[in-house]
Amino acid sequence: MLLQFTLLMLFGQAVAKAGEPTQEAYFRANQLFIQGRLEQSLEAANQVLRLNSNFVPALTLRARLSMAFNRLAEAGRDLTRAVELEPKSAYNQFMLGFYYYLENDFKKALEPLNRSAEVDEANSRTYFYLALTHEGLANASMAVELYEKAIALDREKKTPDLDTLIAFARLLFSLGQYEKCLPLVEQALSLDSKSRDAHYERGRLCLQAGDFESAIQQGERALLLQSPGTTDRQIHFLLVRAYARAGNQPRADEHLAKFKASAPSLRR
């Protein structure tokens, strides 16, 4: 579900005007995608590519759908072909880099993402995924620089992005830069007071600062909220520590039992 939502948001939506049959068929496929009717959109995208196997917008659309259905190898083939046909497209390069990122092949992701940034220097989403990619390569200093670039671009456009703020805050937390982390989390909460991720991160900061009651409040608040990001397991672990440090061992034990009962999951 998280990946499907991300794919709907990435890099805006491609647009096709009605007219030529291939364009009309693509327009229908893309509209179905925007509406979230993914199975129907895939059928329509396949129809477009039967009309013209080199129609790049349909290749990238089908790749996004393949990603949503966790068919990454198929997505990779379509995106590689799209880049071969239109190598100067920032969008094509971005999507190929995003594909490699999903495959955890961070070294391969760098080249297309960098090319996308060269063509479209103002797209903060590219810098966001470059930051994530460098973070995956354990290059924290470069990741920090790229997160700052993404946030600066969003600030210029007055379109702050919750995902970028949270991801950067998490990196800074892992680096022990808590004072720099806090303003990002506060801004995230100002953007969305019902963000589970932001409340969880605020709880971690409270725990780190020794404010155990506030950590409990933030953790319990996060647990009531829905999100495809932060898991119940992570929140239970936060609350285990917060309740224990606050001297409430029975509540800590309750959350420890729930923590042990929950399976680990990959957060992307």
C-alpha positions, 0 to 999 in steps of 0.5 A: 500500500505504501509503495502504491501511494508513493508511485501515485505521488512521484514526480507528478502525473504524465499527461497525454492529450486526446487525438492520435489513437495511441495517445488516446489509449494512453490517456485512458490508461493514465486516468485509470492509474490516477483513479487508483484502478490499477488492474484496469490501468495495467490492461490499458497500458498493455493495449497502448504498447501493443499499438506502439511498443516504443511509446515511452509514457506507456512504458513508464506507466506500466513500470509504475504499475509493475512496481505497485504489484511488486513485479520489479524485474518487469518494471526494470525492463520497461524503465531501461527501455524508456531511458534508452529511447529518451535518455534526456528525460529527467522523469525517465532517469528518475524512475530508473533510479527509483527502481534501483533504489527499491531493489536496494541496488544503491550504487546503480541508483546513483547514476540515473538519479544524478542525471535526473537532477542535472536535467531538472535541478529544481525537483526536490523529490530527486534530491530526496531519493538521492539522499536516501540512496547515499544513506543506504550507502552509509554516506551520511555526510552526502545524505545530509547535504542532499536532504538540506538541498531538497528541503531548501527547494521545498522552502522556496516553493513553499511546499514543505514535504513531510516525508523529507522532514521525517527521513532527515530527522531520522538520519540526524537522530542516528547521528546524535544531532538531536538539536538539529533533529527537533525543528524538523520534527516540530515542522512535520507536526505543524504540517500534519498533527496526526502524523504517526511518524512525527509523533513517534520521532517526537517521542524518541527525542523526548526519551533521549532528553529524559522527559519520559512522561512526554515520551509516553504521551507521544508514543501512546498518541502515535499508537492511535494513529494510522501510517504505512511507515512507523510500525506498532512494533517500533512504538511498543519498543519506545513505550517499553523504554519510556514506561520503564524509565518513568517507573511504571514497570507493569505498563512497560511489561504490557508493551514488551509483550506486544512488542514480542508478539509483533513481527519485524517488518521492512520499512521503506 
